[in-house]
Amino acid sequence: MIELVRRSTNIPCAVGFGISKPEQAAEMAGLSDGVIVGSAIVKIIAEEGKDSVFHIGGYVRSMKDTIRDI
């Protein structure tokens, strides 16, 4: 699908379906121009409630650290 998008347009291509683990984000970051994580963050908010900001920060940091060198 990424190759099809790249052949059809020259705008950046980001992937955002099924990305919830750093390893998945790293794999998609190697193939695309960006990685979108939404549902996993919504799940953290649902689980942690008012304390979710701290947990989201750690989650996003783990994703960022995993894909930083790609």
Secondary structure, DSSP 4 states (H G I P E B T S, - for coil): -HHHHHHH-SS--EE-SS--SHHHHHHHHHHSSEE---HHHHHHHHHHGGGHHHHHHHHHHHHHHHHTT-
